């Protein structure tokens, strides 16, 4: 199963080397962390994370490097379920309502996508079509159906029907692994944005099944994406090696670059802080940084993980926004 250990000292987790003027107004601390104790290995990194509704409780689902998916209850402070079926690392997780049930969809380094019933704790079915690792998953509405979109190391993006259990179509264009996917509204259409090891960000029309344009500017692999409102415009934020770029989808240009990390930025999220949309970045340099896009600087840094951070997201816990991060150090940390 699993357990939670509460941090004894919180002050060391907050590094104020940027000397932000709002630092003292924003108390962030390591709330607690879930430490998984496995009998087979002591080194099982957490690769992917999501929050999902399970029996009217919001729980955390973690994708493990050993192919397992673990469901963690924050209330009981334990691992309450383990989903077994993937052969290799679970690199992507997403949740969606399917047949009046909240299901988990997982993408793995075994090249497959699995759809899981939480109520029955079983795999409902498997989607096979990729020829390499599935790195990213999102769900969008397309033709009045909730479809799943996957990005893979085979350089393709595939759109799947859960109802028909098949691939509807494939988007080709990237020259290397597709690492991250998001959807945004552009010209009154829900478009797809993809990030790749080919250093490019592509924007796709799902209606025409074509690439609309490419955002060029990164000099290294693009690992992560998130969208956020900035000055009444939806902007795309991308994470690469050491840098975060903020893009205008309207002008198709990079607005500015945020520097501060010292390694690959593998995960991005957003939250509202003091009535401002801020960006949260998780990096292989073991830190989480919170960025003001309005002022274009790092507000503060959260340190506490002992190895690189693979995944993070924000959620509401007890009417408060928290950050949840997963790392190579076999831990999930909840920050508030």
C-alpha positions in Angstrom: 0.0 0.0 0.0 1.4 3.4 0.8 1.8 6.1 3.5 2.2 9.8 4.0 5.0 11.4 5.9 4.5 15.0 7.0 7.3 17.5 6.6 8.8 18.5 9.9 10.4 21.7 8.6 8.7 23.8 5.9 10.9 26.8 5.7 13.7 25.2 3.7 11.3 24.2 0.9 10.8 27.9 -0.1 13.8 29.6 -1.8 13.3 33.3 -2.3 16.4 34.1 -4.4 14.3 36.2 -6.7 13.3 38.6 -3.8 9.7 39.0 -5.2 7.8 41.9 -3.7 4.8 39.7 -3.1 6.8 36.9 -1.6 5.4 37.3 2.0 1.8 37.5 0.7 1.9 34.1 -0.9 2.6 31.3 1.7 3.6 28.2 -0.2 4.9 25.2 1.7 5.3 21.4 1.4 1.9 20.2 2.8 2.7 16.5 2.8 4.0 13.8 0.5 2.9 10.3 -0.4 5.8 7.9 -0.2 5.3 4.6 -1.9 6.9 1.5 -0.3 7.3 -1.3 -2.8 8.6 -4.7 -2.0 10.1 -5.3 -5.4 12.2 -2.2 -5.8 13.2 1.0 -3.9 13.6 3.1 -7.1 10.2 3.5 -8.8 9.8 7.1 -10.2 6.4 8.7 -10.6 6.1 9.6 -14.2 2.6 11.0 -14.6 -0.1 12.4 -12.4 -3.8 13.4 -12.5 -6.6 14.2 -10.1 -9.8 12.1 -10.6 -13.1 11.8 -8.9 -13.4 8.4 -7.2 -16.4 7.5 -5.0 -17.2 11.3 -4.6 -13.7 12.0 -3.5 -11.0 13.6 -5.5 -7.9 11.3 -5.4 -4.6 11.3 -7.1 -3.7 8.8 -9.8 0.0 8.2 -10.5 1.6 6.5 -13.4 4.7 4.5 -12.3 7.8 3.6 -14.2 7.1 -0.2 -13.5 3.8 0.0 -15.5 1.4 0.3 -12.5 -1.2 3.0 -11.9 -1.7 3.8 -8.2 -4.7 5.6 -6.8 -4.0 7.7 -3.7 -6.5 8.9 -1.2 -5.5 12.2 0.4 -8.1 11.7 3.2 -7.0 8.3 4.3 -3.3 9.0 3.3 -2.9 5.6 1.6 -2.8 4.0 -1.8 -6.3 2.6 -2.1 -6.0 0.9 -5.5 -3.4 -0.4 -7.9 -4.2 -0.9 -11.6 -2.0 -3.5 -13.3 -1.8 -4.2 -17.0 0.9 -2.1 -18.7 4.2 -3.8 -19.3 6.3 -0.7 -19.1 6.3 2.9 -17.7 2.9 4.7 -17.7 3.9 8.1 -19.3 0.5 9.7 -19.6 -2.8 9.8 -17.8 -6.2 11.5 -18.4 -9.7 11.1 -17.0 -13.0 11.4 -18.8 -16.7 10.4 -18.4 -17.4 7.4 -20.6 -20.7 5.5 -20.5 -21.7 7.4 -17.4 -18.6 6.4 -15.6 -15.4 8.4 -14.7 -12.6 6.3 -16.4 -8.9 6.7 -16.4 -7.0 6.5 -19.7 -3.3 5.6 -19.7 -0.6 5.8 -22.2 2.5 3.7 -21.8 6.0 2.9 -23.1 4.5 -0.5 -24.1 3.0 1.5 -27.1 -0.6 1.0 -25.9 -3.4 3.0 -24.5 -5.7 1.4 -21.8 -9.1 2.5 -20.6 -9.7 1.7 -16.9 -12.9 1.4 -14.8 -12.3 2.8 -11.4 -15.5 1.3 -10.0 -14.5 -2.2 -11.1 -10.7 -1.7 -11.0 -10.3 -3.4 -14.4 -9.0 -2.5 -17.8 -12.1 -2.2 -20.0 -10.2 -2.3 -23.3 -6.9 -1.5 -25.0 -6.2 0.7 -28.0 -3.4 -0.5 -30.2 -2.0 1.5 -33.2 1.1 3.3 -32.1 4.5 1.7 -32.8 6.3 3.4 -30.0 5.8 4.9 -26.5 2.6 6.9 -25.8 3.8 10.1 -24.1 0.8 12.4 -23.9 -3.0 12.1 -23.8 -5.8 14.7 -23.8 -9.6 14.5 -24.4 -11.6 16.9 -26.5 -15.0 17.2 -27.9 -15.1 16.4 -31.6 -18.4 15.9 -33.6 -20.3 15.7 -30.3 -18.1 12.9 -29.0 -15.4 12.9 -26.3 -12.4 11.7 -28.2 -8.9 10.8 -27.0 -5.8 12.3 -28.6 -2.4 10.7 -28.1 1.1 11.8 -28.9 3.8 9.2 -29.4 7.5 8.6 -29.8 6.6 7.2 -33.2 6.3 11.0 -34.1 2.5 10.7 -34.8 -0.6 12.1 -33.2 -3.7 9.8 -33.2 -7.3 10.7 -32.5 -9.4 7.8 -31.0 -13.1 7.1 -30.6 -13.8 5.4 -27.2 -17.2 4.4 -28.4 -15.9 2.6 -31.5 -12.6 1.6 -29.8 -10.6 2.6 -32.8 -8.3 5.2 -34.3 -10.3 7.8 -36.3 -7.3 9.4 -38.0 -3.6 10.2 -37.6 -1.8 13.5 -37.8 1.6 13.3 -39.4 4.2 16.1 -39.5 6.5 15.9 -36.5 9.9 14.4 -37.2 10.5 13.1 -33.7 8.7 12.2 -30.4 5.6 14.0 -29.6 5.9 14.9 -25.9 2.9 17.1 -25.0 -0.6 18.0 -26.2 -3.1 20.7 -25.3 -6.2 22.1 -26.9 -7.0 25.9 -27.2 -9.6 28.0 -28.9 -8.3 29.7 -32.1 -10.5 31.5 -34.6 -13.6 30.0 -32.9 -12.3 26.5 -33.4 -10.9 24.0 -30.8 -7.4 23.4 -32.2 -4.7 21.0 -31.1 -1.2 22.1 -30.1 1.7 19.6 -30.0 5.3 19.8 -28.8 8.0 17.6 -30.0 11.7 16.5 -29.8 12.0 18.0 -33.3 12.1 21.4 -31.4 8.8 22.5 -33.0 5.4 23.4 -31.7 2.6 22.6 -34.2 -1.0 23.9 -34.2 -3.5 21.6 -35.9 -7.1 21.8 -37.1 -9.0 18.7 -36.1 -11.7 19.6 -38.6 -9.4 19.7 -41.6 -6.9 17.3 -40.1 -4.1 19.6 -41.1 -1.3 21.6 -39.5 -2.3 25.3 -39.5 1.1 26.7 -38.6 4.4 26.0 -36.7 6.0 27.9 -33.9 9.7 27.9 -34.2 12.2 29.2 -31.7 13.3 26.5 -29.3 16.8 25.2 -29.7 16.2 21.9 -27.9 13.5 19.3 -27.2 10.1 20.8 -26.3 8.8 18.8 -23.4 5.7 20.5 -22.0 2.8 22.8 -22.9 0.1 24.8 -21.1 -2.3 27.6 -22.2 -3.3 30.6 -20.1 -5.0 34.0 -20.4 -2.6 36.9 -20.7 -3.9 40.5 -21.4 -7.2 39.2 -22.8 -5.4 36.7 -25.1 -4.9 33.0 -24.8 -1.2 32.3 -25.0 0.7 29.1 -25.3 3.5 28.4 -22.8 6.2 25.8 -23.7 8.9 24.2 -21.6 12.3 23.1 -23.0 15.9 22.8 -21.8 16.4 25.6 -19.2 13.8 28.0 -20.8 10.1 28.7 -21.0 8.7 30.5 -24.0 5.4 32.3 -24.1 3.7 32.4 -27.6 0.9 34.5 -29.1 -1.3 32.2 -31.1 -2.7 35.2 -32.9 0.6 36.6 -34.2 2.3 33.2 -34.1 5.3 34.8 -32.5 7.2 34.3 -29.2 6.3 37.1 -26.9 9.1 36.5 -24.4 11.3 33.9 -22.7 11.6 33.0 -19.0 15.0 31.8 -17.8 15.9 30.3 -14.4 15.8 26.6 -14.6 19.0 24.6 -15.2 17.6 21.5 -16.9 14.7 20.0 -18.9 11.3 21.5 -17.9 9.2 18.4 -18.1 5.8 19.7 -16.8 3.8 22.9 -16.8 0.6 23.9 -15.1 -1.2 27.2 -14.3 -3.1 28.5 -11.3 -4.6 31.8 -10.1 -2.5 33.6 -7.5 -3.5 36.9 -6.0 -6.0 37.3 -8.9 -3.3 36.7 -11.5 -2.8 33.7 -13.8 0.6 32.3 -13.0 2.6 29.4 -14.5 4.0 26.5 -12.5 7.0 24.6 -13.9 8.5 21.3 -12.8 12.1 20.6 -13.9 14.8 18.0 -13.8 16.8 20.4 -11.7 14.6 19.1 -8.8 12.7 22.4 -8.4 9.3 23.9 -9.0 9.1 27.5 -10.0 6.1 29.9 -10.0 6.2 32.5 -12.7 4.4 35.8 -13.2 3.7 36.3 -16.9 2.5 39.8 -16.3 5.9 40.9 -14.8 7.9 38.2 -16.6 9.9 36.9 -13.7 10.0 34.0 -11.2 8.1 34.8 -8.0 9.6 32.0 -6.0 11.1 28.5 -6.1 9.9 25.3 -4.3 12.6 22.9 -3.4 12.1 19.5 -1.7 12.4 16.8 -4.3 15.7 14.9 -4.3 15.5 14.0 -8.0 14.0 15.4 -11.2 10.3 16.3 -11.4 8.4 14.4 -14.1 4.8 15.7 -13.6 2.8 18.3 -11.8 -0.7 19.8 -11.8 -2.8 22.1 -9.6 -6.1 21.1 -7.9 -8.5 22.3 -5.2 -8.0 20.7 -1.8 -10.2 21.8 1.2 -11.2 25.0 -0.8 -7.5 25.9 -1.4 -5.5 25.6 -4.5 -2.5 23.2 -4.2 0.3 22.0 -6.4 0.8 18.3 -6.8 4.2 17.1 -8.1 5.6 13.6 -8.9 9.3 12.8 -9.1 12.1 10.3 -9.8 12.6 10.3 -6.1 9.5 8.0 -5.7 7.4 10.6 -4.1 4.3 12.8 -4.7 4.4 16.1 -2.9 1.4 18.3 -2.2 2.3 22.0 -1.9 0.0 24.7 -0.5 
